[in-house]
Amino acid sequence: MKFLIAFGTDDGKNLNNDHVGMAEFFYVYEFSNGKEELVERRENVHFEGDESIHGDPEKAKATSSVLEGVDVLVGRKFGPNLPRLLGKFVCVVVRTNTITSAIATIHNNVDRIIEEKNKEEDRKHIVLKP
């Protein structure tokens, strides 16, 4: 199975420290046949609303628009918009700092992620440790 996974980052190496929707960039990888390849770096939108108000539905829409075509969203934290994001993505919280470590964690748990992706309705977020 082939799918796209986006990792929220500010520097291209580490996952951002805030909610994933606050990341400067999303590094999008294609996962297929046990391998991954970086296919794109997408700049996150600069939301015009008050970014201090976490859970704003318009912020969720703005972030989702940047992630068109992505199947899985990975970050260290998700905020109050998590339920809105679950309708579009499998949301994965990883308890690690680097994208490299997060990729390894995804590979080790790919069956669980695919299972959640196939649900489409009533998805739950997944929390993974390396």
N, C-alpha and C positions, 0 to 999 in steps of 0.2 A: 504494500500500500504506500502511496506517495501522498505527503501532506506538507503544508507550510506551517512553520512555527516561528513566531515573533518573540524576541527577547527585548524587554525594555532596558535601555542603557543610556548613560550620559556621556560615556567615553569610548564605547566600542569594545571594551574589555570586561568591565564589571557590570553587574546588574545594578540599576539605580537603587538608591536607598529609600526613596519615597514610594508612594503608590505607583504601580506600573504605568498608569495613565499620565503621570507627571514626568515620565522619561523624556529626555531631549530627542532620542532616536529609538527606532525599532530596527533591530537587525533581524532580517527574515531569512530563515534557512529552509531549504527543501530537504526533508527526510525521506529516504527511499532505500529499500533493500539494506538496512542496517548502516547506512552512511548518511552524512549530512553535507550540505554545500551551501555556503553563504550566497544568496542570490540577489540580495538588495538591502540597502540601508535606506530606511524611510524616516524623514524628519517628522516629528510629532507636530500637530497643529498648535499654534499659540492661541489658546482659548480666549475669546474676547470677554468672557464673563469674569466673575470674581473667583479666581482659582483657590482662594482660601476657603470657599464653601465646598467641602467635599461632598460628593454624592449628587451634584448637579446633573440632571438628565441630559442637558445640552452638552456638557463635557463628555459624557459617555458617547453621545452621538458623534461628536467631533473626533474623538479617539477612534471609534469604530470606523469612521470614514477613511482614516489613514490606513487601516488594517484590512481593507477590502481584499478578499481572496485568501486570507489567513485562516487556518483551522484551529490553531492552538496559540494561546497567549501565555507567556511565562514571565514571572516576576518574583521579587522577594516579598512584596506586599500588594494587596488589593484593597481598595477602599469601599465605601458604601455603594458604589456603582456595580459591584460584583454581580448582583442578580440580573442587571441589565446586560452585562457582558456575556453571561452564561448562555443567553439565547443565541449568541452569534459565535462564540468560541468555547473551546475547552480551556478553562482557566486553571493554570498550574502554579502553585506557590512552591518555590524551591528554597530550601534552607541552605543556601550556598551563596558565595559572593561573585564568582566569575562566570562568564558565559560559557567558557570551556568546561567547567565543572557542571554547570546546568545542562549542557549538551549530553555529557556522560550520564547524568541522572535521568534525562529523558530516554536515552537509549536503554537504560536498565529497567525502565518502567513503561516501555512503548505499548505493551499489550493493555495495560490499565488505561492509558490515554486513548487508545483506539476504542476500547469498550465504552468509555465515557462519550467520545465523539459520536459513536453510533447511536447513542440514546436520543440525541437532538432535543427531545423534550425532557423536562425534569432533570437536567444535568446538574451535577454537583461539582464544586471545585475540588481539586486534588492537591494535597500537601505532600511533598516529597523531600526526603533527606538523602544526601549523597551516600 
